[in-house]
Amino acid sequence: MADVIDVPLRDAEAEAAARSRQATLTKPAGALGRLEELACWVASVQGTCPPRAFGRIRAVIFAGDHGVAAAGVSAYPPEVTGQMVANFLAGGAAVNVLARQVVATVRVVDLAVDAELPAEISGFKVRRSSGHIDHEDALTPAQTEAAFAAGRSIADEEVDGGADLLIPGDMGIGNTTPCAVLVAALTDREAAALTGRGTGIDDAGWMRKVAVVRDALRRARRVAPDPMALLACAGGADLAAMTGFLVQAALRRTPVLLDGVVSATCAVLADSLAPGASQWWLAGSRSTEPAQQAALERLGLTPILDLGLRLGEGTGGLLAVPVLAAAVGTLAEMATFADAGVTDRA
Amino acid sequence: MADVIDVPLRDAEAEAAARSRQATLTKPAGALGRLEELACWVASVQGTCPPRAFGRIRAVIFAGDHGVAAAGVSAYPPEVTGQMVANFLAGGAAVNVLARQVVATVRVVDLAVDAELPAEISGFKVRRSSGHIDHEDALTPAQTEAAFAAGRSIADEEVDGGADLLIPGDMGIGNTTPCAVLVAALTDREAAALTGRGTGIDDAGWMRKVAVVRDALRRARRVAPDPMALLACAGGADLAAMTGFLVQAALRRTPVLLDGVVSATCAVLADSLAPGASQWWLAGSRSTEPAQQAALERLGLTPILDLGLRLGEGTGGLLAVPVLAAAVGTLAEMATFADAGVTDRA
């Protein structure tokens, strides 16, 4: 089992300064509710008070296919993964629209799509698809290490390129199935409790999916204490890479807005490998997938938004960006009682 | 009692076209959750599909003092109302920061502030402050009519000026007290159940406030079936004006994002005067004030955000603007399965 990775702490001094500043602003103390906490959190990750508006927000989509898709666990056929990657590159997907609205940019990385995709997004490709996790490993140990290292390199590239807020997105038909397995193994739950409807499967599809999750979980429970072994057993290259990305973002003191069930799953793995990494993350949106809720509970994270999303791609993270911007803006720009000549409470 | 005011219907054809369009976009059906409903709602209020991005968003703050503030129902002294109006005009309040972030503009109207304020915002002023509603009427019937008519004129000015999304805001120390009374009268609840902490009063302040609400409610229950009489008995000029504003916005087919407890209270009154007006409104943010929840339940509206706000000013409405923009953007800009060459489900 891998050594524990040390994670830096957030800046407690900047956070305390932010709390003090909140109390001077022209509003009743606490009247902005969760915005006030969020602003203090941003001050602590940036290490400065008042916090700065985010200048380079990046959604990074980890794309990969999953062998279990052949078992009929999704409402869509596996070729949609590669087709949607092309849609991301053309700017036509939901993630592209939401990114434009918050002046974020989108990067797609092909870790394991079961198709030949353009070279500029396939530099980190580990393999095509993954093993059928109900009866075989998703990845070899070497593939798992390679994908994890790829994710760390991608985070380094982003931070070196100036990213000051990262949003991990996912694309992969079938990917909620390994997530259900991984979270069930990590939180000791039953298959049926964490198996969701994914892209919108019917009852028969859900029963097939539960059977696959149950079989894979039987294999996965044996290696549950070891996150890298778990990723090899029941994950995939896209998930291993996103896990490495989350670990490295925390090491680089770069805040992350988590998205749906895939990023929440990888976040539990990353926080196991690098305890305390979760202090660098917020949960953007609640997903309808039960495994997301279980994963976020484990991490102690409460989603900022709850709008019934179940799309992935990074959309649930991007949607929360304006709330974070509002939090930062109010703390940074509001007048104080003294400056505005407003009488504070006695 | 006033005649019922007829309200136009939203455009069912545009809404149906929006629902059909949602099904063609490159995402699993329903995967954007509430965004999909919101986009269809915008199509129906704009009468066009795909809907347009909002081009002129206006937060209109109705400012007024309340006689009951003298009873110690707020954590802040009454002079803060006028001071905060000056802060709005200087651009230093939370509402100003949030408006800038969503490219909205802020208008402040003095209906009943207990101070001499600049002439450019006092053209609709009805009086200074209001009666002590625990033992006397807030307004005369003539003042109530004048304030209501002022609100209608303000809505007309905004719509004629090109506003395509309106957000009613409030400023008035003590104003959550009349709201608790009005909503309790309208929904037949008890004083203690709908009395909140407002700006953050302590237990002793809350007990004083409950006593005031209970006394005012005894007077208000007698006139509860008549919204205009209720506003005169236990409202205020700011509340009567906001009620007129909401009625007129619906008549002018202009969508409204409601804010906190004050706008929810006025919305119940406005929907009583103009049944069906609520179809033109969304609730932006859940407030911690119990009267807001009771009012929104009566209207059948579920807030888009739930972030523990209790500020008013329009902040809870403005915070929801990016979610609405995301809804509109995805419906208007996403690629279809056919255009993107993505395989749809069987």
Interface residues (C-beta under 8 A of the other chain):
Chain A: L25 T26 K27 P28 A29 G30 A31 L32 G33 R34 L35 A75 Y76 P77 E79 V80 Q83 M84 A86 N87 A90 G92 A93 A94 V97 L98 R100 Q101 V102 T199 G200 T288 I304 L305 D306 L307 G308 L309 R310 L311 T315 L319 P322 V323 A325 A326 G329 T330 E333 M334 A335 D339 A340 G341 V342 T343 R345
Chain B: L25 T26 K27 P28 A29 G30 A31 L32 G33 R34 L35 A75 Y76 P77 E79 V80 Q83 M84 A86 N87 A90 G92 A93 A94 V97 L98 R100 Q101 V102 T199 G200 T288 I304 L305 D306 L307 G308 L309 R310 L311 T315 L319 P322 V323 A325 A326 G329 T330 E333 M334 A335 D339 A340 G341 V342 T343 D344 R345
